[in-house]
Amino acid sequence: MGSVFTTNTSGPFFVTAAFLELLVKGANLRKGETSSVITISSAVSRIGLPMNVVRLFLSGSTFAYRVTKADVERLNKSMGAEFADQGPSESTLLPLAVLLPS
């Protein structure tokens, strides 16, 4: 679960922290405009799909994936509350499945 957590949860946190100063500057450049942080979670973090259905889309541990994608949503909510007075807005996308060409 460690590498999944590092990628899905720690990654967005540290990238946002690294760019926070630029995001704040960008949010304050023009009146009425803002900068945004957009992260990608997954609908499987919110809905109770049977594991055999989830495994059609994911290989390996779906538990770690689900938990860390739910963490992304909470992380974004927390960052939004923390930085609301500084300008950047926070949004999370929740795709159900992304099928890539093989």
C-alpha positions in Angstrom: 0.0 0.0 0.0 3.0 2.3 0.6 3.8 3.0 -3.1 0.1 3.4 -3.9 -0.2 6.0 -1.1 2.9 7.8 -2.2 1.6 8.1 -5.8 -2.1 8.8 -5.2 -2.0 10.9 -1.9 1.4 12.2 -1.1 2.1 13.1 -4.8 -0.7 15.6 -5.1 0.1 17.1 -1.7 3.7 17.7 -2.5 3.1 19.0 -6.0 0.5 21.5 -4.7 2.8 22.6 -1.9 5.7 23.1 -4.4 3.5 25.3 -6.6 1.5 27.1 -3.9 3.4 30.4 -4.2 2.8 30.5 -8.0 -0.8 29.5 -7.5 -1.4 32.3 -5.1 0.3 34.8 -7.4 -1.8 33.5 -10.4 -5.0 33.9 -8.4 -4.2 37.5 -7.7 -3.0 38.6 -11.1 -6.4 39.7 -12.5 -9.5 40.7 -10.6 -12.2 38.1 -10.9 -9.9 35.3 -12.1 -8.3 32.6 -10.0 -5.9 29.7 -10.2 -6.9 26.1 -9.7 -5.7 22.8 -8.4 -7.4 19.9 -10.1 -6.8 16.4 -8.8 -8.1 13.1 -10.2 -9.8 10.6 -7.8 -12.0 7.8 -8.8 -15.7 7.0 -8.5 -14.8 3.6 -7.0 -13.6 5.5 -3.9 -17.3 6.5 -3.3 -19.5 3.7 -4.5 -19.6 0.1 -3.5 -18.9 -1.8 -6.7 -18.5 -5.5 -6.3 -14.8 -6.4 -6.3 -15.1 -8.6 -9.3 -16.4 -5.6 -11.3 -13.6 -3.3 -10.0 -11.0 -5.9 -11.0 -12.1 -5.6 -14.6 -10.5 -2.1 -14.5 -7.7 -2.6 -11.9 -5.2 -5.2 -11.3 -3.7 -6.0 -7.9 -5.0 -4.5 -4.7 -8.2 -2.6 -5.2 -8.4 -1.8 -1.4 -5.3 0.4 -1.5 -6.5 2.1 -4.7 -9.9 2.9 -3.2 -8.6 4.2 0.1 -5.9 6.4 -1.5 -8.3 7.9 -4.0 -10.7 8.7 -1.2 -7.7 10.4 0.5 -7.2 12.6 -2.6 -10.8 13.9 -2.2 -10.3 14.7 1.5 -6.9 16.2 0.8 -8.4 18.6 -1.8 -11.2 19.6 0.6 -8.7 20.3 3.3 -6.4 22.3 1.0 -9.4 24.3 -0.3 -10.3 25.3 3.3 -6.7 26.0 4.2 -5.9 28.2 1.2 -9.3 29.7 0.6 -8.2 33.2 1.6 -5.1 33.0 -0.6 -7.0 32.5 -3.9 -6.4 29.1 -5.5 -9.5 26.9 -5.9 -9.5 23.1 -5.5 -11.5 20.6 -7.6 -11.5 16.8 -7.8 -12.6 14.8 -10.9 -14.2 11.4 -10.3 -14.1 9.3 -13.4 -15.7 5.9 -13.2 -13.4 4.2 -15.7 -10.9 5.3 -18.3 -10.4 2.8 -21.1 -7.2 3.2 -23.0 -6.6 1.8 -26.4 -4.4 -1.3 -26.4 
